[in-house]
């Protein structure tokens, strides 16, 4: 018999997971933008944005293929 989580436990776990996900998003975004700037020596926000979306799209595509 598996132990079921209470509603309160589920809410707490999800809040903790959401906080972790938010932190990861910030860290990955910062690393990605820094990498783009280092590779292209640009602060052109449109180019950074375009490259960042290209990276995200490729990451999602690779994840879906697996």
Legacy VTK file of the C-alpha trace (Angstrom):
# vtk DataFile Version 3.0
C-alpha trace
ASCII
DATASET POLYDATA
POINTS 66 float
0.000 0.000 0.000
1.491 3.333 -1.004
1.294 6.316 1.272
-0.805 9.089 -0.237
0.161 12.727 0.150
-2.275 15.006 1.914
-3.539 18.086 0.088
-1.286 20.256 2.242
1.747 18.087 1.449
0.962 18.294 -2.263
0.682 22.095 -2.097
3.974 22.376 -0.183
5.768 20.021 -2.585
4.469 21.894 -5.628
5.492 25.264 -4.157
8.985 23.917 -3.494
9.181 22.455 -7.024
7.915 25.727 -8.549
10.512 27.736 -6.598
13.238 25.355 -7.803
12.012 25.629 -11.406
11.978 29.443 -11.219
15.555 29.473 -9.927
16.642 27.128 -12.714
14.962 29.311 -15.335
16.810 32.376 -14.061
20.156 30.568 -13.961
19.762 28.982 -17.405
18.603 32.249 -18.949
21.531 34.164 -17.453
24.007 31.517 -18.617
22.457 31.405 -22.093
22.459 35.163 -22.560
26.023 35.408 -21.235
27.093 32.688 -23.648
25.462 34.493 -26.574
27.113 37.784 -25.630
30.504 36.076 -25.243
30.174 34.250 -28.562
28.865 37.169 -30.602
30.201 40.167 -28.692
26.858 41.855 -28.960
24.449 43.674 -26.732
21.873 43.867 -29.543
18.786 42.727 -27.646
16.987 41.618 -30.826
19.866 39.347 -31.831
20.203 37.957 -28.306
16.453 37.327 -28.190
16.437 35.623 -31.587
19.385 33.382 -30.676
17.948 32.565 -27.249
14.621 31.483 -28.798
16.539 29.384 -31.323
18.371 27.643 -28.471
15.154 27.019 -26.534
13.421 25.632 -29.619
16.277 23.218 -30.276
16.299 22.102 -26.639
12.562 21.396 -26.744
12.833 19.580 -30.076
15.637 17.352 -28.771
13.701 16.626 -25.587
10.582 15.643 -27.549
12.586 13.351 -29.837
13.933 11.423 -26.832
LINES 1 67
66 0 1 2 3 4 5 6 7 8 9 10 11 12 13 14 15 16 17 18 19 20 21 22 23 24 25 26 27 28 29 30 31 32 33 34 35 36 37 38 39 40 41 42 43 44 45 46 47 48 49 50 51 52 53 54 55 56 57 58 59 60 61 62 63 64 65
